[in-house]
């Protein structure tokens, strides 16, 4: 019988489940990949058009090594065209690991009696933020277990606390959130504290598998989590992030699930997700998930390239779950944001641990333990432009406004100059002499690329203000 995807079409309605597993599986089972189709889809993406489910199914079903290399090279080209060579840097700060859910893959789960439960006090939170600022961080994501203690009011108060911490020349200019899904009023409460992006990861879009790894707690409700970011949109919080934990189910299915989620948000709210995250399943305390769907390095690199082509204008976040050599590969064609200097034990930025002592406080194990200083030095050596930019969020360029700037490709007019300015701050305030020398050389090369001399002059004027001691210069 001929595959007719129209029979699965679900009308996208706000706060209504939108995903049909049979539809996605039929795309995977019945979409044929040919060189002609792959190259047509690649060109569609290079023309900065988002791909549909059939397009993405064609790419994930491609097994010809030569065609896979063409997909990767196209992703490299697209990333250069849309994002330039900038890489946005941030750090995760775990506020507390109390949890009422039982998720088989997570060290925070309620049934894990070996985990040491802790929530940072206000003073401990301040001390950890100070430690991050002393290293040069400007962007944080606050992470919370899913527990009644971490109410919208509690989250909002921690956000306000973080913004008020100033250590030397340091300050946090953007706080993102990774926490439990909220109701509409809860999202509104957190939004009013001045957050950036609110992340809720579906983990896996395969409902049957979801049920086998989420055993109890509110997180066990697949549909509630699936439409949680609809509630954020209804609350006026238009800057949201989605993600999947690759390794719980077939990676090809979850790639299509992420694209379907993007489709839904755009159909209902005319706004796609600001970011997509794609963490790969890693070991954790009392890790209980089978390795049946473990994603190889080769497939992981490949799926990142496909996601880059599928959603040209969506930021993509690569975390320190991945080792340095994998991070370096996928930076070429996928990611626009990475964490650096990451510590995920509760309180670890401000406290000293003996080697291995912090492991009993971690949600999972990380594989890139380089400091922010080392990450920046490596990025500069590879001709990437580190960025701590927060301008769009503070100037209201989020949601539909962000799409107006980013979809036509004009966002580079803001992003590259702002990356240069935040990098200049870092070089003045935190960098070693060698990194500063290399960093200013990189900035000068970036300035030489400017075609608009009047705009270049405006950037140079702001750089001189930074050198004179002024801070927070942006467009």
C-alpha positions, 0 to 999 in steps of 0.5 A: 500500500502506498504511503499517504502521510496525509492520513496522519495529519493532526491539526495543530491547536494550541495546548493540544497533543500534536505528535503521531508516532505512526506518522513518524514511523511511516516516514522512516519506513517508506521514505526512499533516499536517492542522490537526487532527492538528497541534493535537492533537499540540501539546496532547499536548506542552503536557501534557508528554508526549514525542512519538512518531515519527509525531507528530514526522513530522507536525510536520516535514511541516507546510508551512502557515505559519500552522500553523508559527507555532502550532508555534513559539508552542507551543514558547515556551509549553512552554519557559516552563512547564518551564524558566521564563526561565533560560538556563544558560551554559557555555564549551567548552575544546578540550584537543587537536586530534590526530585519527585520523578523516577526517570531510569536514566537520571541520578536525581530520581526519587528512588535513588537513595544514594544521591545526596539531596541538597538545595543551595541557600541564598548565600551559597547561590551568591557564592557560586555566581561570584565564582562564575563571574570571577572566571568571566561568565555572563550567561547562566542556565539555572537547573532544578530538579522537579520538586514542589520546593522549586515553585515558580516563586522560588525559581523567580527569586533565585533568578533575581538573586543571580542578577543582583550579584556583581563581583569585580567587573563581572555580572550575569546578563542572561539567566535561562531556566531548565526546570519542570513544566509549569502552568500558565500562571507559573510561567508568567511568574518566572517570566516576570523575573527577567529570564531568557529561555525556558527549556523543557526537554521531551527526552524522547518523542516515542510515547511507548518508550517514554512510559518505560523510562518515566515510571512515576511522578508528574514527568510520567505524563507524556502529553502534559510535557509535550504541550508544556511550552504551549503554556509558556507561549500562552503566558507570553514567554516566547523564548523557549528551548526544546530537546531530546535525550538521544539514546533512549530510543531510535535517534532517527525517530527523535530527530523527526520528533524535534522537527515535528515539535518545531512545526507545531510551535510555528504553526500555533504561535508563528515562533519556533524554539529559540534553541534545540538541545541534543544531549546524548545519554551518559552514565549516571548514578544507578543508571538503569537504561538499556544500551539498545539505542546507544548512539555511536559517535558517527551517528551523533555527528551525523544527526547534528548535521541533519538538525542543522539543515532541518532548522537553519535559524534555530540555535543548537546547544552542545553540552559538556556531556560530550568529550572535547574531540566530539565537540570540536567535530560538531562545532564545525557544522551544527552548534551555536552554543556550548557550555564551558567550565562546567560543574554539575555537582551542587555547589561545585563552583564555589566549593573545593572537592577532592577528585571524585568526591563530587560524583555523588551529587551529579545528575550524570557524568560529564566528559569535557572538564576544561575550564572556561579559560581553556575553552576560549583559548581553544576556540580562538586557536581554531578561529572561532569567535567566543561570544557572551552576547545577551543583547537580543533578549534585553532589547526584546528581540525574542519570539516573533521579533527574533524571527523577523531578524533571524529568518532573513539572515540579518541577525549576523549584523547584530551577532558578530559585532556583539560577539566582538564586543563581549570578547573584548570585555573578556580579553580586558578583564580575564584573559591571560597575556597570551590569550589576549594577544591571540584574541585581539588578533582574531577581533582585528581579522573579524573587523577586516571582514566588515564591508560597511565602513560606517558600521565598522567605525561604530564597533571600533568606537565601542571597543575604545569605550571598553578599553577605557573601562566602560562595559556592556556595549552592544547593538 
